[in-house]
Amino acid sequence: ALELLCEYVKGDVLASKKPKTRKQTSKHLIASDLETDGYFSDMSREIIQLVDTASDCSVKLAAISAVEALSDKYPCDSSILLSCLTSVSKQIDSENMAISAGCLRSTSALISKLGVGALPLLPSVVAQVLERARDVTSTHNNATGDNNLAQSETSYGSSLLLSVLTTLEALVVSVGGFLNPYLQDIIELLVFMSASDHKIKQQASTVRELLCEKIS
């Protein structure tokens, strides 16, 4: 059900002249449900519970992806969005890199949606993002310099660092000067990331430029 929800929300449902399959019918029902008053809030609460408690990795990942998809496309009460942000941001430090990256993407989407409404959670979110970045940067640099480490490990590290930078970009754009207390830590991290591969270096440069533009 979560996968169908994500497919629908992300706009993956295409019109077809063929008879509807069971999957297509389910997507149609989801579309109808989302137009029902209160359904979005109820669905969000159920998804948050899965993010918090699901022991199955695939279920947790689907729930995290659903949070990102829903927050990006549908209007919602800020209290629901803050609950979603609390849930996903506290799992940014997950040892599972896929879950960590998913939580970073969802955090980025939620912060972009909330804007300054995310301020109540800013200290905890920034702390989680910076700590994850330090851990991954250290591991990534070691993996890059060690030919004995699996290529997939280096690739996962690069992907996670890009997710960190995307989240930092959302923070800079959305809350601007409220990041002043964390500015030194962020700049040190960006300088450290400048020694990474081209994509990471380019994204870090984008975030630095935004810092100069948004924070005086």
N, C-alpha and C positions, 0 to 999 in steps of 0.2 A: 504494500500500500504506500509506503514512504517513497519507493522508487517511482511509482506512478505519479505521486504528487509532485516530485521533483521534475519529472519529465514534462508534466503539464505546465507547471509554473515557469519553467525555463523556456517554454514555447516550442517544445519538441513535437507537439501534436500537429500534424499536417492534414489538411483536408484531403479526402479521398472519395472516389466514386465507388469504391469497393464496399461490400457489406461490412458493417462494423464487427470486429472481433470482440471477444470478451474483454481484452485489454483496452481496446478503444472505447467500449461502453463504460468501463470503469473510469477512464479519464473524463468522459462526459459527465458522469455522476460527480466526480471531484469538482469539475467546473461549476456545476449547479450548487454543490455544497458550499463552495467558497463565497457564493453570492448570498448565502443565508446569514442573517444577523447573528452574531455571536459565535459562528462556526470557526472563524479564524482564531479567535482567542482560545476557544476550547481546544482546537487542534494544536495550537502553539504550546499550551500547558502539557498536553500529552507528549509532544515531541521533546520538550524540556525534560520530562521525567525519564524518557528513554536515553537522552544524552547523559543524564546523571547516573542512571542505574543499570543500563544495558550491559551485560557481560559479554555478549556476542559482538565481536569487532565489526562485522558487516552491518549489524543493526545500528550500532552506535554511529558508524560513518554515515549511514543513510539518514539518521536523525540530524546529525550535524549539517549535512548537505541540505536537508529540508529547511533548517533554520536559516541558512544563507539564502536559499531560493525565495522563501516566503518574505523575509525581511527586505529583500531587494525589490520585490514587485508589488506587494500589497500594503496598504496603509494599516497601521495598528497603533493601539494605545501605547504610550511610552513606557508604562509600567510593565507591559508584556515584553517589550523590546529589552528593557533593562533586566528582566528575569532571564531572557534568552542570553544576553551578554554575560550575566553572572555565571550562567551554566557553562557556556562554551569557553570563556576566557580562563576559568580555573583549571581547564584541562589542556591548556596550551603546553604545559610541561610534561605531557604524556610521553612515556618512553616509546610508544608506538608512533613512528614518524608520520604515518598517514593520518592518524587521529590528530596529532599536533598541527599538521599543515591544514587540515580541515577546520580545526578550531580557529586558527589564525585567519583563514579566509572568511569564516563566519563572523569573527570579531571585527574584521575590516568592514564587512557589509553592514553590520549593526551600528558601528560607530559613524559610518557615512550617513546612515538613516537618522540616527539620533542627534548628530551634531553636538552642540553644547549640552544637550540633554544627557549625554554620557558622562558628564563631569562627576556625578556621585561615585562612579566606579573607576574614574581615571587613575588614581594611585595604584589600585590593585592590577588594573589592566596593563599599565606601563611597566610595572614591576615584573609581571609575567612575561611580557614581550621581550624586555631587555635581558632577563635571566635566560630565556630560551635562546635568544640570539647569541649570548656569550657562550653557552654550552655548545651550540651547533657550530659556531665560528671556530672554536678550539678543535672540535672533533673534525670538522671539514678541512681545516688547514693541515692537521695531522694525516688525514686520509689522502689529501692531495700530494703530500710529500712522501707517502709510503706506497711503493709499487706493489707491496704484498697485500694491501687492503683491496677488497672487492670494488670494482668500478661502480656497482650499484650503490654502494655506501656513499661514495663521493657524489653520485647523481642525486641521491636522496637529500644529502646535505645541502647541495646547491638549490634544490627545489624548496627546501625548508627556509633557507636564507632569503630567497626571493619572496616567500610568503611573509616573512618577518618584515621585509622592506615595504611590501604592499600595505601591511598593517600600520607601519610607521607613517607612511604617506597619508593614509586615511586619518590618522591622528593629527598630523600637522595641518591638513586641510580643514578638518572638522572642528578642532578646538584651539588651534593656533597658539596664541600667547599663554594659554593655560599650561603649556608644556615647559614654561620657563624653569620650574624647579628641576626638571629632568634634562635640561638642554645639554649640560656638559657630558652626561652619560651617553646621550644620543649621538652627539658629535664624535666622541671617542669611538663609539661603535662603528659609525660610518667611516671614519678614517681607517679603522682596522679592516673593514670590509673592502676598502679600496685595493687591498692586496689580493683580492679574490679574482675569479674569472671575469670575462668581459661582461656578461649579462648582469652579474651581481654588482660589478663596478659601475655600470651604466645606471642601474636602478638606485644605487647609493648616491650617485651624483644628482639624480632627479630629486631625491629627498633632501639633499643638502641645499639645492637651489630653492626648494619650497620653504625650508627653514629660514633662509635669508629673506624670502618674500613675505612670509606670514608672521615671523617673530622678529621684532625690532630689538 
